[in-house]
Amino acid sequence: MSDAAKTDQGTAADRPQRRQRSPRVRTSGYRANVPFQMLSATKIRRIADNVRKKPYVEVIALLDVLPHKGARLLKKVIQSAAANALAQNKNLDEQMLYVKELLIDVGPTMKRMWTRGRGRADRLLKRSCHISVVVDEIGAKEVVNGSEG
């Protein structure tokens, strides 16, 4: 390489820096998450909006009677988070728990071909989502990233 080519490359300090992402605030509580559920995030969010910040027993009763597939999936994840809470803290009871945080994030979308008439094809989008649940004790102090708040 010639000297002119070496100077054109620049140094690491000259390159633009990658923007740092702020860390996600992790709340206290007992959590469970299920990634890659094969159901659209918008369909599950419709149900999730009805169960946030409610007592655990009330949430399970509500999800039992709903006919949606998303209600069954949410019920399993919330029961898993409650089981984690009861296993980690033997002093807790189901009556003492509530759904503190419920996140429905968009997952990857699988793209498939859907054959139509006259030799045409449409695109079929099979959407997925990630479900994250945090349950906590009713009346517990909020602790964010190890500091009391």
NORFENCOR-V716631 format. One record per helix or strand of 3 or more residues. SS is the DSSP state (2 for helix, 1 for strand). FROM is the first residue (numbers start at 0). TO is the last residue. If there is no record, write none. Layout:
BEGIN
SS,FROM,TO
SS,FROM,TO
END
This chain:
BEGIN
2,2,8
1,29,36
2,40,47
2,55,64
2,68,87
2,93,95
1,96,105
1,109,114
2,116,118
1,120,125
1,128,136
END
